[in-house]
């Protein structure tokens, strides 16, 4: 098992929870999903979210336009 603190935290969207910042990643090994320790922006709650539910936030400069890829809650422009 390894615990890696992210510095700086990464802006993410956790499906079913909303936007927040990933503060750390927990890796339990090859038989498990990565676990993202995430502070949610709206509620201030801290959740440990499994990898399949975590998405990077859109970033135009980096070419991540999630509206084009159908991220829930994002309308295409």
PDB file as gemmi writes it, atoms N, CA and C in Angstrom:
CRYST1    1.000    1.000    1.000  90.00  90.00  90.00 P 1                      
ATOM      1  N   UNK A   1       0.846  -1.169   0.000  1.00  0.00           N  
ATOM      2  CA  UNK A   1       0.000   0.000   0.000  1.00  0.00           C  
ATOM      3  C   UNK A   1       0.890   1.230   0.000  1.00  0.00           C  
ATOM      4  N   UNK A   2       0.515   2.211  -0.826  1.00  0.00           N  
ATOM      5  CA  UNK A   2       1.253   3.473  -0.801  1.00  0.00           C  
ATOM      6  C   UNK A   2       0.267   4.639  -0.761  1.00  0.00           C  
ATOM      7  N   UNK A   3       0.687   5.702  -0.123  1.00  0.00           N  
ATOM      8  CA  UNK A   3      -0.094   6.924   0.006  1.00  0.00           C  
ATOM      9  C   UNK A   3       0.761   8.050  -0.561  1.00  0.00           C  
ATOM     10  N   UNK A   4       0.230   8.759  -1.568  1.00  0.00           N  
ATOM     11  CA  UNK A   4       0.976   9.841  -2.194  1.00  0.00           C  
ATOM     12  C   UNK A   4       0.193  11.137  -2.083  1.00  0.00           C  
ATOM     13  N   UNK A   5       0.757  12.112  -1.374  1.00  0.00           N  
ATOM     14  CA  UNK A   5       0.132  13.422  -1.284  1.00  0.00           C  
ATOM     15  C   UNK A   5       0.421  14.181  -2.575  1.00  0.00           C  
ATOM     16  N   UNK A   6      -0.604  14.820  -3.136  1.00  0.00           N  
ATOM     17  CA  UNK A   6      -0.443  15.573  -4.376  1.00  0.00           C  
ATOM     18  C   UNK A   6      -0.139  17.028  -4.051  1.00  0.00           C  
ATOM     19  N   UNK A   7       0.917  17.550  -4.648  1.00  0.00           N  
ATOM     20  CA  UNK A   7       1.312  18.930  -4.402  1.00  0.00           C  
ATOM     21  C   UNK A   7       1.737  19.558  -5.720  1.00  0.00           C  
ATOM     22  N   UNK A   8       0.893  20.357  -6.333  1.00  0.00           N  
ATOM     23  CA  UNK A   8      -0.366  20.896  -5.825  1.00  0.00           C  
ATOM     24  C   UNK A   8      -1.515  19.909  -6.016  1.00  0.00           C  
ATOM     25  N   UNK A   9      -2.630  20.114  -5.294  1.00  0.00           N  
ATOM     26  CA  UNK A   9      -3.823  19.297  -5.507  1.00  0.00           C  
ATOM     27  C   UNK A   9      -4.346  19.475  -6.941  1.00  0.00           C  
ATOM     28  N   UNK A  10      -5.001  18.443  -7.464  1.00  0.00           N  
ATOM     29  CA  UNK A  10      -5.532  18.478  -8.825  1.00  0.00           C  
ATOM     30  C   UNK A  10      -7.036  18.767  -8.824  1.00  0.00           C  
ATOM     31  N   UNK A  11      -7.507  19.694  -9.668  1.00  0.00           N  
ATOM     32  CA  UNK A  11      -8.951  19.922  -9.768  1.00  0.00           C  
ATOM     33  C   UNK A  11      -9.612  18.742 -10.479  1.00  0.00           C  
ATOM     34  N   UNK A  12     -10.616  18.152  -9.846  1.00  0.00           N  
ATOM     35  CA  UNK A  12     -11.277  16.972 -10.393  1.00  0.00           C  
ATOM     36  C   UNK A  12     -12.794  17.090 -10.271  1.00  0.00           C  
ATOM     37  N   UNK A  13     -13.482  16.192 -10.958  1.00  0.00           N  
ATOM     38  CA  UNK A  13     -14.930  16.037 -10.836  1.00  0.00           C  
ATOM     39  C   UNK A  13     -15.170  14.601 -10.415  1.00  0.00           C  
ATOM     40  N   UNK A  14     -15.847  14.386  -9.288  1.00  0.00           N  
ATOM     41  CA  UNK A  14     -16.175  13.046  -8.818  1.00  0.00           C  
ATOM     42  C   UNK A  14     -17.628  12.778  -9.189  1.00  0.00           C  
ATOM     43  N   UNK A  15     -17.853  11.767 -10.025  1.00  0.00           N  
ATOM     44  CA  UNK A  15     -19.209  11.455 -10.472  1.00  0.00           C  
ATOM     45  C   UNK A  15     -20.106  11.191  -9.267  1.00  0.00           C  
ATOM     46  N   UNK A  16     -21.249  11.862  -9.236  1.00  0.00           N  
ATOM     47  CA  UNK A  16     -22.203  11.708  -8.153  1.00  0.00           C  
ATOM     48  C   UNK A  16     -21.932  12.597  -6.946  1.00  0.00           C  
ATOM     49  N   UNK A  17     -20.791  13.276  -6.913  1.00  0.00           N  
ATOM     50  CA  UNK A  17     -20.443  14.134  -5.771  1.00  0.00           C  
ATOM     51  C   UNK A  17     -20.188  15.579  -6.170  1.00  0.00           C  
ATOM     52  N   UNK A  18     -19.588  15.807  -7.347  1.00  0.00           N  
ATOM     53  CA  UNK A  18     -19.323  17.159  -7.812  1.00  0.00           C  
ATOM     54  C   UNK A  18     -17.851  17.483  -7.916  1.00  0.00           C  
ATOM     55  N   UNK A  19     -17.579  18.790  -8.033  1.00  0.00           N  
ATOM     56  CA  UNK A  19     -16.215  19.281  -8.218  1.00  0.00           C  
ATOM     57  C   UNK A  19     -15.462  19.337  -6.898  1.00  0.00           C  
ATOM     58  N   UNK A  20     -14.147  19.187  -7.006  1.00  0.00           N  
ATOM     59  CA  UNK A  20     -13.309  19.282  -5.834  1.00  0.00           C  
ATOM     60  C   UNK A  20     -11.846  19.219  -6.213  1.00  0.00           C  
ATOM     61  N   UNK A  21     -11.020  18.960  -5.222  1.00  0.00           N  
ATOM     62  CA  UNK A  21      -9.581  18.859  -5.436  1.00  0.00           C  
ATOM     63  C   UNK A  21      -9.074  17.538  -4.881  1.00  0.00           C  
ATOM     64  N   UNK A  22      -8.331  16.810  -5.714  1.00  0.00           N  
ATOM     65  CA  UNK A  22      -7.690  15.575  -5.264  1.00  0.00           C  
ATOM     66  C   UNK A  22      -6.459  15.962  -4.456  1.00  0.00           C  
ATOM     67  N   UNK A  23      -6.440  15.532  -3.198  1.00  0.00           N  
ATOM     68  CA  UNK A  23      -5.360  15.879  -2.275  1.00  0.00           C  
ATOM     69  C   UNK A  23      -4.288  14.803  -2.197  1.00  0.00           C  
ATOM     70  N   UNK A  24      -4.705  13.551  -2.453  1.00  0.00           N  
ATOM     71  CA  UNK A  24      -3.786  12.418  -2.339  1.00  0.00           C  
ATOM     72  C   UNK A  24      -4.342  11.233  -3.115  1.00  0.00           C  
ATOM     73  N   UNK A  25      -3.486  10.244  -3.333  1.00  0.00           N  
ATOM     74  CA  UNK A  25      -3.876   8.997  -3.992  1.00  0.00           C  
ATOM     75  C   UNK A  25      -3.406   7.839  -3.120  1.00  0.00           C  
ATOM     76  N   UNK A  26      -4.301   6.867  -2.921  1.00  0.00           N  
ATOM     77  CA  UNK A  26      -3.960   5.653  -2.182  1.00  0.00           C  
ATOM     78  C   UNK A  26      -3.931   4.503  -3.186  1.00  0.00           C  
ATOM     79  N   UNK A  27      -2.853   3.749  -3.177  1.00  0.00           N  
ATOM     80  CA  UNK A  27      -2.697   2.607  -4.081  1.00  0.00           C  
ATOM     81  C   UNK A  27      -2.560   1.348  -3.237  1.00  0.00           C  
ATOM     82  N   UNK A  28      -3.598   0.495  -3.274  1.00  0.00           N  
ATOM     83  CA  UNK A  28      -3.589  -0.748  -2.509  1.00  0.00           C  
ATOM     84  C   UNK A  28      -2.985  -1.914  -3.282  1.00  0.00           C  
ATOM     85  N   UNK A  29      -2.569  -1.675  -4.517  1.00  0.00           N  
ATOM     86  CA  UNK A  29      -1.937  -2.725  -5.299  1.00  0.00           C  
ATOM     87  C   UNK A  29      -2.710  -3.063  -6.554  1.00  0.00           C  
ATOM     88  N   UNK A  30      -2.185  -4.029  -7.294  1.00  0.00           N  
ATOM     89  CA  UNK A  30      -2.700  -4.314  -8.632  1.00  0.00           C  
ATOM     90  C   UNK A  30      -4.103  -4.894  -8.665  1.00  0.00           C  
ATOM     91  N   UNK A  31      -4.612  -5.409  -7.582  1.00  0.00           N  
ATOM     92  CA  UNK A  31      -5.955  -5.989  -7.565  1.00  0.00           C  
ATOM     93  C   UNK A  31      -7.040  -4.980  -7.179  1.00  0.00           C  
ATOM     94  N   UNK A  32      -6.669  -3.707  -7.024  1.00  0.00           N  
ATOM     95  CA  UNK A  32      -7.609  -2.688  -6.547  1.00  0.00           C  
ATOM     96  C   UNK A  32      -7.521  -1.433  -7.392  1.00  0.00           C  
ATOM     97  N   UNK A  33      -8.623  -0.663  -7.423  1.00  0.00           N  
ATOM     98  CA  UNK A  33      -8.599   0.659  -8.050  1.00  0.00           C  
ATOM     99  C   UNK A  33      -7.764   1.610  -7.214  1.00  0.00           C  
ATOM    100  N   UNK A  34      -7.183   2.621  -7.868  1.00  0.00           N  
ATOM    101  CA  UNK A  34      -6.598   3.721  -7.109  1.00  0.00           C  
ATOM    102  C   UNK A  34      -7.729   4.412  -6.354  1.00  0.00           C  
ATOM    103  N   UNK A  35      -7.441   4.957  -5.194  1.00  0.00           N  
ATOM    104  CA  UNK A  35      -8.407   5.695  -4.390  1.00  0.00           C  
ATOM    105  C   UNK A  35      -7.934   7.149  -4.314  1.00  0.00           C  
ATOM    106  N   UNK A  36      -8.795   8.063  -4.733  1.00  0.00           N  
ATOM    107  CA  UNK A  36      -8.479   9.491  -4.734  1.00  0.00           C  
ATOM    108  C   UNK A  36      -9.082  10.152  -3.496  1.00  0.00           C  
ATOM    109  N   UNK A  37      -8.238  10.712  -2.642  1.00  0.00           N  
ATOM    110  CA  UNK A  37      -8.699  11.455  -1.471  1.00  0.00           C  
ATOM    111  C   UNK A  37      -9.026  12.861  -1.972  1.00  0.00           C  
ATOM    112  N   UNK A  38     -10.314  13.200  -1.930  1.00  0.00           N  
ATOM    113  CA  UNK A  38     -10.789  14.407  -2.602  1.00  0.00           C  
ATOM    114  C   UNK A  38     -11.598  15.287  -1.665  1.00  0.00           C  
ATOM    115  N   UNK A  39     -11.246  16.578  -1.604  1.00  0.00           N  
ATOM    116  CA  UNK A  39     -12.026  17.573  -0.882  1.00  0.00           C  
ATOM    117  C   UNK A  39     -13.015  18.195  -1.841  1.00  0.00           C  
ATOM    118  N   UNK A  40     -14.312  18.105  -1.534  1.00  0.00           N  
ATOM    119  CA  UNK A  40     -15.351  18.633  -2.420  1.00  0.00           C  
ATOM    120  C   UNK A  40     -15.539  20.132  -2.218  1.00  0.00           C  
ATOM    121  N   UNK A  41     -15.693  20.843  -3.322  1.00  0.00           N  
ATOM    122  CA  UNK A  41     -15.789  22.305  -3.277  1.00  0.00           C  
ATOM    123  C   UNK A  41     -17.088  22.796  -2.656  1.00  0.00           C  
ATOM    124  N   UNK A  42     -18.230  22.214  -3.014  1.00  0.00           N  
ATOM    125  CA  UNK A  42     -19.524  22.725  -2.547  1.00  0.00           C  
ATOM    126  C   UNK A  42     -19.800  22.432  -1.081  1.00  0.00           C  
ATOM    127  N   UNK A  43     -19.481  21.232  -0.626  1.00  0.00           N  
ATOM    128  CA  UNK A  43     -19.855  20.828   0.733  1.00  0.00           C  
ATOM    129  C   UNK A  43     -18.701  20.863   1.728  1.00  0.00           C  
ATOM    130  N   UNK A  44     -17.469  20.868   1.220  1.00  0.00           N  
ATOM    131  CA  UNK A  44     -16.315  20.804   2.109  1.00  0.00           C  
ATOM    132  C   UNK A  44     -16.020  19.402   2.609  1.00  0.00           C  
ATOM    133  N   UNK A  45     -16.829  18.432   2.186  1.00  0.00           N  
ATOM    134  CA  UNK A  45     -16.624  17.045   2.607  1.00  0.00           C  
ATOM    135  C   UNK A  45     -15.360  16.482   1.967  1.00  0.00           C  
ATOM    136  N   UNK A  46     -14.769  15.522   2.641  1.00  0.00           N  
ATOM    137  CA  UNK A  46     -13.625  14.800   2.094  1.00  0.00           C  
ATOM    138  C   UNK A  46     -14.068  13.366   1.860  1.00  0.00           C  
ATOM    139  N   UNK A  47     -13.899  12.900   0.613  1.00  0.00           N  
ATOM    140  CA  UNK A  47     -14.308  11.558   0.221  1.00  0.00           C  
ATOM    141  C   UNK A  47     -13.126  10.818  -0.372  1.00  0.00           C  
ATOM    142  N   UNK A  48     -13.124   9.521  -0.219  1.00  0.00           N  
ATOM    143  CA  UNK A  48     -12.170   8.650  -0.899  1.00  0.00           C  
ATOM    144  C   UNK A  48     -12.918   8.002  -2.057  1.00  0.00           C  
ATOM    145  N   UNK A  49     -12.621   8.440  -3.271  1.00  0.00           N  
ATOM    146  CA  UNK A  49     -13.360   8.009  -4.454  1.00  0.00           C  
ATOM    147  C   UNK A  49     -12.535   7.019  -5.271  1.00  0.00           C  
ATOM    148  N   UNK A  50     -13.167   5.931  -5.732  1.00  0.00           N  
ATOM    149  CA  UNK A  50     -12.450   4.973  -6.568  1.00  0.00           C  
ATOM    150  C   UNK A  50     -12.146   5.561  -7.950  1.00  0.00           C  
ATOM    151  N   UNK A  51     -11.061   5.140  -8.530  1.00  0.00           N  
ATOM    152  CA  UNK A  51     -10.571   5.668  -9.796  1.00  0.00           C  
ATOM    153  C   UNK A  51     -11.625   5.779 -10.907  1.00  0.00           C  
ATOM    154  N   UNK A  52     -12.514   4.801 -11.122  1.00  0.00           N  
ATOM    155  CA  UNK A  52     -13.469   4.923 -12.228  1.00  0.00           C  
ATOM    156  C   UNK A  52     -14.458   6.087 -12.088  1.00  0.00           C  
ATOM    157  N   UNK A  53     -14.569   6.697 -10.911  1.00  0.00           N  
ATOM    158  CA  UNK A  53     -15.512   7.800 -10.697  1.00  0.00           C  
ATOM    159  C   UNK A  53     -14.857   9.174 -10.723  1.00  0.00           C  
ATOM    160  N   UNK A  54     -13.548   9.244 -10.936  1.00  0.00           N  
ATOM    161  CA  UNK A  54     -12.820  10.507 -10.858  1.00  0.00           C  
ATOM    162  C   UNK A  54     -12.391  10.944 -12.255  1.00  0.00           C  
ATOM    163  N   UNK A  55     -12.673  12.209 -12.579  1.00  0.00           N  
ATOM    164  CA  UNK A  55     -12.291  12.785 -13.867  1.00  0.00           C  
ATOM    165  C   UNK A  55     -11.577  14.107 -13.633  1.00  0.00           C  
ATOM    166  N   UNK A  56     -10.553  14.395 -14.448  1.00  0.00           N  
ATOM    167  CA  UNK A  56      -9.922  15.707 -14.407  1.00  0.00           C  
ATOM    168  C   UNK A  56     -10.928  16.744 -14.866  1.00  0.00           C  
ATOM    169  N   UNK A  57     -10.823  17.951 -14.331  1.00  0.00           N  
ATOM    170  CA  UNK A  57     -11.688  19.025 -14.807  1.00  0.00           C  
ATOM    171  C   UNK A  57     -11.220  19.468 -16.183  1.00  0.00           C  
ATOM    172  N   UNK A  58     -12.150  20.087 -16.922  1.00  0.00           N  
ATOM    173  CA  UNK A  58     -11.823  20.592 -18.248  1.00  0.00           C  
ATOM    174  C   UNK A  58     -10.702  21.633 -18.155  1.00  0.00           C  
ATOM    175  N   UNK A  59      -9.865  21.662 -19.188  1.00  0.00           N  
ATOM    176  CA  UNK A  59      -8.782  22.633 -19.262  1.00  0.00           C  
ATOM    177  C   UNK A  59      -8.548  22.928 -20.741  1.00  0.00           C  
ATOM    178  N   UNK A  60      -9.030  24.065 -21.189  1.00  0.00           N  
ATOM    179  CA  UNK A  60      -8.952  24.424 -22.596  1.00  0.00           C  
ATOM    180  C   UNK A  60      -7.511  24.410 -23.101  1.00  0.00           C  
ATOM    181  N   UNK A  61      -6.589  24.943 -22.308  1.00  0.00           N  
ATOM    182  CA  UNK A  61      -5.193  25.021 -22.709  1.00  0.00           C  
ATOM    183  C   UNK A  61      -4.601  23.637 -22.949  1.00  0.00           C  
ATOM    184  N   UNK A  62      -5.009  22.656 -22.142  1.00  0.00           N  
ATOM    185  CA  UNK A  62      -4.479  21.300 -22.270  1.00  0.00           C  
ATOM    186  C   UNK A  62      -5.306  20.441 -23.224  1.00  0.00           C  
ATOM    187  N   UNK A  63      -6.357  21.018 -23.825  1.00  0.00           N  
ATOM    188  CA  UNK A  63      -7.165  20.287 -24.790  1.00  0.00           C  
ATOM    189  C   UNK A  63      -8.201  19.358 -24.174  1.00  0.00           C  
ATOM    190  N   UNK A  64      -8.545  19.572 -22.891  1.00  0.00           N  
ATOM    191  CA  UNK A  64      -9.569  18.754 -22.240  1.00  0.00           C  
ATOM    192  C   UNK A  64     -10.894  19.505 -22.253  1.00  0.00           C  
ATOM    193  N   UNK A  65     -11.669  19.312 -23.320  1.00  0.00           N  
ATOM    194  CA  UNK A  65     -12.981  19.933 -23.466  1.00  0.00           C  
ATOM    195  C   UNK A  65     -14.021  18.863 -23.209  1.00  0.00           C  
ATOM    196  N   UNK A  66     -14.455  18.709 -21.952  1.00  0.00           N  
ATOM    197  CA  UNK A  66     -15.322  17.594 -21.576  1.00  0.00           C  
ATOM    198  C   UNK A  66     -16.711  17.682 -22.162  1.00  0.00           C  
ATOM    199  N   UNK A  67     -17.179  18.870 -22.524  1.00  0.00           N  
ATOM    200  CA  UNK A  67     -18.494  18.974 -23.150  1.00  0.00           C  
ATOM    201  C   UNK A  67     -18.510  18.165 -24.443  1.00  0.00           C  
ATOM    202  N   UNK A  68     -17.410  18.197 -25.162  1.00  0.00           N  
ATOM    203  CA  UNK A  68     -17.282  17.455 -26.412  1.00  0.00           C  
ATOM    204  C   UNK A  68     -17.297  15.953 -26.167  1.00  0.00           C  
ATOM    205  N   UNK A  69     -16.833  15.507 -24.990  1.00  0.00           N  
ATOM    206  CA  UNK A  69     -16.751  14.079 -24.675  1.00  0.00           C  
ATOM    207  C   UNK A  69     -17.938  13.573 -23.866  1.00  0.00           C  
ATOM    208  N   UNK A  70     -18.887  14.452 -23.555  1.00  0.00           N  
ATOM    209  CA  UNK A  70     -20.109  14.003 -22.900  1.00  0.00           C  
ATOM    210  C   UNK A  70     -20.023  13.811 -21.401  1.00  0.00           C  
ATOM    211  N   UNK A  71     -19.211  14.612 -20.701  1.00  0.00           N  
ATOM    212  CA  UNK A  71     -19.184  14.525 -19.240  1.00  0.00           C  
ATOM    213  C   UNK A  71     -20.534  14.930 -18.696  1.00  0.00           C  
ATOM    214  N   UNK A  72     -21.113  14.143 -17.789  1.00  0.00           N  
ATOM    215  CA  UNK A  72     -22.436  14.476 -17.242  1.00  0.00           C  
ATOM    216  C   UNK A  72     -22.453  15.877 -16.653  1.00  0.00           C  
ATOM    217  N   UNK A  73     -23.521  16.615 -16.963  1.00  0.00           N  
ATOM    218  CA  UNK A  73     -23.690  17.958 -16.411  1.00  0.00           C  
ATOM    219  C   UNK A  73     -23.009  19.042 -17.220  1.00  0.00           C  
ATOM    220  N   UNK A  74     -22.332  18.676 -18.314  1.00  0.00           N  
ATOM    221  CA  UNK A  74     -21.653  19.670 -19.140  1.00  0.00           C  
ATOM    222  C   UNK A  74     -22.330  19.690 -20.508  1.00  0.00           C  
ATOM    223  N   UNK A  75     -22.796  20.865 -20.903  1.00  0.00           N  
ATOM    224  CA  UNK A  75     -23.493  20.986 -22.188  1.00  0.00           C  
ATOM    225  C   UNK A  75     -22.488  21.368 -23.284  1.00  0.00           C  
ATOM    226  N   UNK A  76     -22.552  20.697 -24.437  1.00  0.00           N  
ATOM    227  CA  UNK A  76     -21.651  21.057 -25.546  1.00  0.00           C  
ATOM    228  C   UNK A  76     -21.887  22.491 -26.002  1.00  0.00           C  
ATOM    229  N   UNK A  77     -20.827  23.162 -26.376  1.00  0.00           N  
ATOM    230  CA  UNK A  77     -20.952  24.553 -26.854  1.00  0.00           C  
ATOM    231  C   UNK A  77     -21.052  24.606 -28.355  1.00  0.00           C  
TER     232      UNK A  77                                                      
END                                                                             
